[in-house]
Structures are given as C-alpha cells and as structure tokens.
Amino acid sequence: MGSMTESRGMEAGTATRMTGGDALVAGLHRWGVDTVFGVPGVQLDEFFDGLYRNHDGIRLIHTRHEQGAAYMALGYAMVTGRPGVCAVVPGPGVLNAGAALSTAYACNARVLCLTSTVNSALLDRRHGALHEINDQTGLLRNLTKWSGRASHASDIPRLVDEAFRQLLTGRPQPVALEIPPDILAQVAMIRFDAAMPSLEKPVIDPVAVEQAARLATTARNPMIVVGGGALGARDEIRALAERLQAPVVSRHMGRGTLRDDDDYALPAAAALPHWADIDLVIGIGTRLQQLREWGHDDRLKIIRIDLDQAEMQRVVPPTVALFGDAADGTAALVAALDAVGVSRPDRRAEFHAIKQAFREEISRDIQPQMSYLDVIRAAMADDDVFVDEMTQVGYASRYGLPIHTPRTYVNSSYQGTLGYGFATALGAQVGAGRRRTISVNGDGGFLYTMPELATAMLHNIPLTAIVFFDGNFGNVRRIQQNKYQGRLIASELHNPDFVKLAESFGMKGILADGPAALAQALADTKGHDGPVLIAVPFELDKTASPWKHVHGRKVR
Ligand SMILES: Cc1ncc(C[n+]2csc(CCOP(=O)(O)OP(=O)(O)O)c2C)c(N)n1
C-alpha cells in the first residue's frame, strides 16, 4: 500500500494520499491520543485496519460490549482530564454506548465517540441496511455537545480538529464523529492544517471582576461552592477562601478541588445547615444545584464563575456572572480583593469544628459503610483513584470518603447510572497508570458490565474491584420496605459465587467478610500485577440509610 498507509508520519500542511480510515488514525496521532477503547465491526474495519498499520503510541483496548468501551473512555477522561476515545459500530453499538455518553454529559467529561453509519448512499433512506437506525445523527446530537458527520474523506481532518477543539475549549462534554464506511474506505488527498486550531479561553471581564470584588468585600458570611469545573483551580480557590475566610464546599464532581483535610474544605452535607445564614455564595465551575435544592431568597447574593453562559443563568440569574475559566476568574477576583485589601477574622477553627462534628455524626450513624470507607481510604495513597457506584457504600462515599487530589473521585453525577462503575473504573485505572484504582459495586450494578472481567484480564488492567453483595437491588428493596409496607417486587437477585467467578477468568478473587478482612485483602493485593475482585457479604437490614446526607432539603 506504500505511501497511502503512512498516516502517522504525515506532515501537517502537506496533502497525502490515503484512506479515510488512515486519516482518522492520523487525526488521533495529531491530538496525542494514546488509548482507544472499542469494539470492531464491519463499518469500522477500515479504521481498525488503519490502527493495525499505524498504531504506534496508541493502545487499543477492545472490550466485550460497547457500554464497556464507552464507560472506559469516560473513566479515562475523568481521571486524566484528557479526551477519552471510544470506537463503536453504528446503530446497536451507538445505542449500547448511550448510557455512558449520557453519563459523560452529566459528568462534563471529555469523551469522543467515534462511530460509523450505513453507506453514504443509503443514509436516511430506511432501506434496512445493517445496523441502520433512524436519525442516528440526531440521537448523537442530543447525547453530546457537538457531533459531526463526514461526507468525503477529505472532510476528516477538519472534523477531527473541530471535535478536539470542542472537547478542549468551553465546557467539557462528550462529542461524536460519524464516518460512513465508504468514506473510511475512500482514498483522497488528506491535508491537516499546519497550525493546530486555537484553544482560546474567554478573556475575563474586568468590570464583572470589580462588581464581584465589591460584593465579596461587603459580604458578612460568604460561602464558596465548587464543581467539576473548579478541579484545576486549587491554588486560586484556596487563596480566595483565605482572603474571604469562606468555606469551600464540594458535593461530588468538585471533590478534591481542595484537599478534604484543608482548613477551608467542607463536604456539602456538613455545609447544608449553614446555607440559611450565608449572604453570598460564589459558585465556581458548578451547576450550583444548592440554589434549587437548598433554596434561595433575596438576601442571598450570587457570584458565578463559569465557562458556560447558560449554566450561570439557570435556576436564578446571578448577581454577578463572571464568564471564564475557573482559575483565571478566581485569580482575577483574588487580585481585585488584594487591590482593595480585605482582612477578616480567622474562621478556620469554626470550619474545623463543623467538619469534626459532621465526621463524628456519620461515623456513628452511617454504618457499616463508614467502617468500610475508612478501610478503603487507609489503603489508598493521596493520589489513588476511587470510583463510586449506585450502592450503599458508594452513596456514603460522596460525603464520607475524604479526597485529597483532583480527578481521584469518580462519580456518575446527576445521571445516577447504575452499572457504570466497574467498566468506568477499568478506564480510570488505564488513565491512572501506576496509581491504584479502587471501585465499589453492589451485586446489582456489578453484573451490568461483569463481562469486562475478561477485558481486565486480556489487557491486564490492575483494577481492585470490590463487590458488596446482599442478594438484592438493595436500594430498591429499602424503599419497598419503608414506603410500600414491605411489598417487595423485582428487588431480589440471584448471584454467582463472585470468588469462583473471578477465578474462572484467571483473576485473583478474595472473600472478605467485614471491614478488617477487607483491610487485609486490600493490603495483600497492593501492587498485585493484575486485576483483583474482592467480594464482601453485606446485609441490607443492618445497613444505615446513607441518604440523609445525599438528599438536600430546603433551608431557605
Ligand atoms: C441505569 C439504572 N437503572 C436502574 C436504576 C435504579 N436503581 C438505583 S439503585 C438500584 C439498585 C442497586 O442495587 P445494588 O447494585 O445491588 O446496590 P445496593 O443498593 O444493594 O448496595 C437500582 C435498580 C438506576 N439508578 N440506573
């Protein structure tokens, strides 16, 4: 095939004759992609063959199901902050990836979904071609921030550049690219622009900064709330907290913005009772759901720093909207405060006492979850990664597991996607490299992506997955017991023997009954060169409801 196949070495700015598949691979190289998670199929053959011939530097992790591939791309993206790429066949493949894309959307994760379509000539004709679904483009448009479809191989450079520009500017959310199989096979003159697209950030408006600084200086009792958009702004946010003597509150996506043991960090659940007393909230890179869940009134002034103009106006328009990157906007605000000189009495002891009382309360009330979380935290280095799930220990982790490093707490945000955890954690582990990744699962959620045990073995992904098994969709069962007078329906589960299951894949499987046994199992498997499954028996009836501190309530 000669020069046609040399997509890796091609020079930007110079046209080279190659297939669309090779152009796509060249685009991934151009943007530094090092991992693709995917499931092959006939419409993607030209792309996979392109990877075969030009894979240098790109690790292909093929999974057992498209949901696994897309969840892994999600986990990779959340832990690294870089785009996570999945490749899935059109129609059923895209639909199988759908829950992961909706979760990536909720998590503001940089996921690129590469897919195909039916042949170009058959698009939108409803002939019933292989994998055809109606208006796949419309479906993808609704699951992503941006999606593109190639109509000629020479479109591919422009579309790939735009996909990555969308991923790397503004609010991070998933994007998708459809390339019909005939376009992947088409040979054309392919040219990438010599210059990479500019990845500009908004310029911070000094007038808005002045207004924000004035509000902040006059506030009696301010609170800072951070979300996933704030993860890269630790130093700036800490400086702001110091100047204002304000607590920095995070719920799930913003966990790790400050170290949880920082003087100014407060878990949202501990901050809730104090929401009624604050007169200013500064929301940074957050949906600020507290406005909706905890309430608002005229006494509450609002400053928002965000890359998404529409998000800032949702629920209640803010008093001051600072459009921009969290670090830039916060740094500008700190500089403006320093220019006028703010000095406030030290409130650190107060925040410490609130945090301490909350810890004591949950350690007493939320059992056995807190005992398990204490054991898990003790087994983790500060920068090891934890992936939660819709399970009893997972819910408690949102407020009960201290997090010290940005991008080490993975959660499904408002999507609440049961079954996302195990596969997402595999991708997280790939992104985390040598750092240990621990995932917690219920027996219900774990079986959603259980076949990816095979992927973990084949690709030697050294994840530690813990499965808490109680033979029930426990959360559903608790609701049926409490709200529906014990009319249990569709909540009982039949389980495999999890240790034997792991072993049947050639994987290390351990039964750990109780927190001490889990601590031992985690210690014994530290540094193990391969995946580990630890099964922990769990009794729902002896488990505290973790919800009190997850669900907010109106306090103003
Ligand atoms: C995709 C999806 N399907 C269904 C649900 C509803 N749901 C929430 S929790 C739950 C049960 C989870 O059971 P399990 O994984 O065993 O965890 P446990 O509560 O027993 O710890 C279900 C069915 C959901 N959140 N997401």
The ligand as a Tripos MOL2 file, in Angstrom:
@<TRIPOS>MOLECULE
LIG
   26    27     1     0     0
SMALL
NO_CHARGES

@<TRIPOS>ATOM
      1 C1        -29.3950    2.5620   34.7400 C.3       1 LIG1
      2 C2        -30.1570    2.4700   36.0200 C.ar      1 LIG1
      3 N1        -31.1250    1.5320   36.1620 N.ar      1 LIG1
      4 C3        -31.8220    1.4520   37.3100 C.ar      1 LIG1
      5 C4        -31.5550    2.2990   38.3610 C.ar      1 LIG1
      6 C5        -32.3820    2.2190   39.6290 C.3       1 LIG1
      7 N2        -31.5920    1.7160   40.7650 N.ar      1 LIG1
      8 C6        -30.9290    2.5480   41.5930 C.ar      1 LIG1
      9 S1        -30.1200    1.7560   42.8020 S.2       1 LIG1
     10 C7        -30.6660    0.2610   42.2640 C.ar      1 LIG1
     11 C8        -30.2920   -0.9980   42.9920 C.3       1 LIG1
     12 C9        -28.8160   -1.1700   43.1460 C.3       1 LIG1
     13 O1        -28.5640   -2.4240   43.7030 O.3       1 LIG1
     14 P1        -27.0950   -2.8760   44.0140 P.3       1 LIG1
     15 O2        -26.1960   -2.5670   42.8790 O.co2     1 LIG1
     16 O3        -27.1130   -4.2820   44.4430 O.co2     1 LIG1
     17 O4        -26.6550   -1.9190   45.2060 O.3       1 LIG1
     18 P2        -27.1880   -1.9000   46.7280 P.3       1 LIG1
     19 O5        -28.2060   -0.8060   46.8230 O.co2     1 LIG1
     20 O6        -27.7490   -3.2580   47.0250 O.co2     1 LIG1
     21 O7        -25.9740   -1.5880   47.5250 O.co2     1 LIG1
     22 C10       -31.4770    0.4030   41.1220 C.ar      1 LIG1
     23 C11       -32.0980   -0.7210   40.3910 C.3       1 LIG1
     24 C12       -30.5340    3.2630   38.1500 C.ar      1 LIG1
     25 N3        -30.1710    4.1480   39.0810 N.pl3     1 LIG1
     26 N4        -29.8510    3.3080   36.9980 N.ar      1 LIG1
@<TRIPOS>BOND
     1     1     2 1
     2     2     3 ar
     3     2    26 ar
     4     3     4 ar
     5     4     5 ar
     6     5     6 1
     7     5    24 ar
     8     6     7 1
     9     7     8 ar
    10     7    22 ar
    11     8     9 ar
    12     9    10 ar
    13    10    11 1
    14    10    22 ar
    15    11    12 1
    16    12    13 1
    17    13    14 1
    18    14    15 2
    19    14    16 1
    20    14    17 1
    21    17    18 1
    22    18    19 2
    23    18    20 1
    24    18    21 1
    25    22    23 1
    26    24    25 1
    27    24    26 ar
@<TRIPOS>SUBSTRUCTURE
     1 LIG1         1 GROUP 0 **** ****
